[in-house]
Structure formats: C-alpha cells, structure tokens
Amino acid sequence: MIEVTLPDGSKREYEDGARPLDIAESVSKSLAKKALAARVDGELFDLTRPLERDAAVEIVTAKDPEALELIRHDAAHVLAQAVQELFPGTQVTIGPTVEDGFYYDFARDEPFSSEDFEAIEAKMREIVDADYPIIREVWDKEEAIETFKRIGEDYKAQIIDDIIPPGEPITVYRQGEWFDLCRGPHLPSTGKLPKAFKLMKLAGAYWRGDANNEMLQRIYGTAWTSEKELKAHLTRLEEAEKRDHRKLAGELDLFHLDASAQGSVFWHPKGYQIWLQVESYIRRRISEAGYQEIKTPQLMASDFWRRSGHWDKFRDNMFVVPDFEPSTEGDEVHIPADAELMAIKPMNCPAHVEVFKQGQKSYRDLPLRLAEFGCCHRNEAHGALHGLMRVRQMTQDDAHIFCREDQIVDETRAFCGLLNSVYEDFGFTDVNVKLATRPGIRAGSDDIWERAEADLEEALKATGLPYEIAPGEGAFYGPKLEFHLTDAIGRTWQCGTLQLDFVLPERLGAEYIDESGEKAQPVMLHRAILGTLERFIGILIEECAGAFPAWLAPVQVVVATITEAADDYAREATAALQAAGLRVETDLRNETINRKVREHSVQKVPVIAVVGEREAAERTLALRRFGSKGQEVVSLDTALDNLSWQALPPDLKRADRTESG
C-alpha cells in the first residue's frame, strides 16, 4: 500500500500502482472529470502514471496556473501529429511552449504556407475529437534511436544520440498511432485539449539555433483554456498591432531606425521633445529626493572591467576597442599585438563606485545618492533588436545609493514611494513587485547572499507592498526587486529595479569611516525607475496609442485659421501661448478648416485652436480637444490660463497647488 497526503492534510491509503486519476475518482467524480494532471510532491505528473511511493498529491484542473502550460504543450503535439498526417514525409524536431503559445519546427522540402493553416487546424480538431489516450512509455536509448531512424525521424534520433546520456531511460508519449520523444507530463487524452487554439504565423529557424545547420520551418500557435480567453487574446493582439510604437513612430514622425546604426535610434524633433519632457521630469523628481547627478566616462580600460567582474560575465556583450598609438604603412593601420583593450561601458555602476571613492567618506555622509543619465552600449544580437524595446545604445535613469546596512530599510521604503509616485504620474497604477533571488552564476559567497536576501526582504516587507518570489532571477551581484507595470491592454513590462549589492563595493575597494573610526564597506543599492528612456518611451507610446497627455505631447496646441483674414490674430495668439510655456504650431495654409482639423487630429494633437474673423474680432479661440467632437469658445486670456495649467507636468502641478495654498 502507498500513503497519499491530500491538499487538506488528510491521508489515505491506496493499492500499489495507484494513479493520480484513481485518487481524483476516490475524492469525487466531478474532480476526476476536471482533472488534467497532478502535482506529486510538488512536481507535475501524468494522471495515468502509477505512483511509486508515498507522496503528497494535488489534482491539477483548468483553474490552476500549470494548466495553460500543459494545454499548450499538448497543442504542440497535436499540431505535429496533424502536420505529419496531412503532409507525409515531414520530420518533426522540437516543439516547446512559449509565452502565449507554442511552436513546432518541421523539416520538409516543400514550404508551408499560411494558407495551410485552415486544413491543419481542422485536422487538429479531428485529433481532439478522436480523444486518443495519451500514453507514457519508457524506452531504452538504443531502441529509441533505432525506432526513430526506421520511421525517417533523423532529427529525433540525433537529439537522443547527442543529448541523452547512456543508460538513461527515455520517455515517449503516444496518442493513437503517433508518438514523440518528450519528458512530459501531458493531458490524459487528446479530448482533454480545449479547441481554443489558433495557428498564428510561419518563420524560419536553424536546426538547434546554429546558422551552419539546416533551415527548418517553424509554425507558431496560441492555445488557451477557453474560446473566451482565445478571443480576448486575439483582440489584445489586434490592439497591440494598432499601438505598435514603431508603426506610430512613422505616422507621428517621432523617430526612425536604420541599418546604418543597428540598434540605435534616430530621434526626430517631435520624438526628442517627448524624450526631453520625460528626462526633465525624472530629473526634477530625483533632485527633490536628494540625488546628486554625475557624469562618467563612456570608454574605460579592460582591467577596470576585470576588477569589477563584468569582463567575465558581459565580455561578449561589450563593444571593445584597442588602446594604442596608431602607426601606418601606406593605407594600412597597424595595431600592436600587445595593445591594451578598452570597452564602451555596458552599465554605469562600477564608474559610480569610482566617484564614491574620491575623498574620504564618513558614516555621516551616508546615504550618498549618485544619479546619472548614463548612455550605455550593449552588443545585442541582431535578431534580439526590437524597436525601442531592445536597443544597443540606451540611456538609463540610473542611480546608486551608498548607505550603511542599518539604512537599507529606510532607503528601500523611500525608493518604493518615489517609484510608485512616478508611475502614477505616467498613468500606471497597476504595479506588481517580485523579489528575485540568487541566480546559478553569481559573485559573492552564499553567506553574503543569505545576508543580502534577508536584508532586502526585510526592507520590502517594511514597505507594505505585496510581492512574490522569483527564484534564481537575481542579478550577478545580489538579489533585486523587480517592478512590473501593467499597460492599458493588459500587458506587463518590467521597468524599475532595486538591487542590493555587498559584492561590488568590496571588489572595487569602496570604504567609509564608521562611528568607531574603523574602515567599513558601504552597501550599494543599484536602482532605476524608468529603466532605459528608450524602452520606457516605447511603452508610453503604446500605452497612449500615440495620444499623449498634454504635458508629454510634442505639440500641445495648433492654432489653425479658417480664413486668411485671421492670420495676424493667429500669429498673435501663437506668440501668447508660447510665452505661457506651451509648445505651439500655427497652421496658416490655404486649406479648408475641416481638412486642417482632420490632419492635426490624425497627429493626435491635444488641442486645436480654430480662429476665423469672428474669433479675431472678439479675441477668442474655438478649442477642439482630441477625442471630443464638440468645441468651446473662450477668450484668449482664459485659454492661456487653462491650457498652460493643463500642460504642466504632474509634479509641477502639485508644486503649484502647494504654493497657491
């Protein structure tokens, strides 16, 4: 007999070889009907796989977080079976789950087309309707290689031969006559797979990601627990496509990207105006919070990066140049073999330690908060680059707090308060916090990490913010807090971070004199709120769908004339609005007012001030606001007061209210 502990803590005995499905049936027929898999001692387990020992067992249903992963994994297998039944001779290779779905790579001489998707999806539904039991089998390695070679699956045979150690058993999952190499687990039958799936796109993919290998054909799909969830996902994708910051950048003339500077941004006047407003805003906020701004070098010696530890970890992502006295012979430049290497900085933190080290510091000087809008470069792979979201040249709202260990809680609490206030000013109110703990590859001893994790968790608890643990996701030097914000269409973006670091100050020799007159090492808090300005602006573009709040809009007001007779008054109104601090353009073109309004509305200008002969005579403006069909006619003086107030950044509005009493 085996003893099973259920989620409520109760214990039951079952015959040897009992399956999680038997346990579900013994609890209730309803639970057995809903069951998709099980957690056995915390690990996912097939419902029909016999238990081998006493264990804690919990039944997994569609409501559990693991369900979606199982469904997508099974959808990948059903896709592979459908393709091989429709297109005999096609080889399957690998088919993992990915964010929001799954894919499978196929080897086939003829190219697939998106026009094939309808037939493949129909075949997938047939396989679901057939309700084939999904059976786990354990094979010997040699038997598996021979079997897959015999049916023409050379890629599968190669995977087994190269990856599976000799003597290690191999698991194969069978559904009907079709089978595939897989670790599992899987649903109990194909009929348990909801038909809430859809094939999305085709792509090329090299075998094992190596450009020297064969090109395969990748079919991407998405799968959900219900048709309602699938429909909601497809709606989000449609909305995301409309909001794509690269598309809007072209329509609104904000920036462009070019092969002449892969991964770097060409900012146009309107886009750079947004940049300046964001930068000015965050600069004011950190100044109020007691940060001192500094500027550090772009190019630093490789020895410096070796001492900091970045040379070993980030060398492949650093742009490196030799430091030498050039000599020429004809048209050739000769680089000495012993030339020292320099690297363009991929991050600012080591340079900030160097600034801290200048001059003796006392415990009374701490905390010392050093900030920098530091331009960094990272040699990201071409395929990883993605508009503003993943670039090679980036500017961070970076800062480092040097403090005593007894100041960690207060500094963390102050930072979290500042961060949430900033996010609210940009319209983000749904923020989730994760505590990321030690990664596999890290600097520093386990004792240091235990101390750092305990200190950071204590500080996080003091903030009162809810959080979850992200095991193994910490930074190289220490644990960190990650701040994930949710945008208007439900996507999450990780922007802010706070990393607690005992290691880098020790590596680079940062010290201060403590209360007893002894030398001590400061704690270093690496922190950012926006992350990189490029990426944050990309998120903002998509959050607003290009319709920025008045304080961020590149052009806040357009003064547009109905008739040439109003041109002089339009120029006067424009000058008055500009003097009030607004970013204003004047449209005096010989076009109809309807066309002018339509064109500036397409550009998502917050306010169009229409002037004709009546407005000129009465010294008024007819204001049309973006997104509103009506208009209001106000005096020029009233417009100056109202529009200048509405265009103020949120922090300056708060300051103005305070000064006004």
Secondary structure, 3 states (H helix, E strand, C coil): CEEEECCCCCEEEECCCCCHHHHHHHHCHHHHHHCCEEEECCEEECCCCCCCCCEEEEEECCCCCHHHHHHHHHHHHHHHHHHHHHCCCCEECCCCEECCEEEEEEECCCCCCHHHHHHHHHHHHHHHHHCCEEEEEEECHHHHHHHHHHCCCHHHHHHHHHHCCCCCCEEEEEECCEEEECCCCCCCEHHHCCCCEEEEEEEEEEHHHCCCCCEEEEEEEEECCCHHHHHHHHHHHHHHHHHCHHHHHHHHCCEECCHHHCCCCEECHHHHHHHHHHHHHHHHHHHHCCCEECCCCCEEEHHHHHHHCHHHHHHHHCCEEEECCCEEECCEEECCCCCEEEEECCCCHHHHHHHHHCCCCEHHHCCEEEEEEEEEECCCCHHHCECCCECCEEEEEEEEEEECHHHHHHHHHHHHHHHHHHHHHCCCCCEEEEEECCCCCCCCCHHHHHHHHHHHHHHHHHHCCCEEEECCCCCCCCCEEEEEEECCCCCEEEEEEEEEECHHHHHCCCCEECCCCCEECCEEEEEEEEEEHHHHHHHHHHHHCCCCCCCCCCCCEEEEECCHHHHHHHHHHHHHHHHCCCCEEEECCCCCHHHHHHHHHHCCCCEEEEECHHHHHHCEEEEEECCCCCCEEEEHHHHHHHHHHHCCCHHHHHHHHHHHC
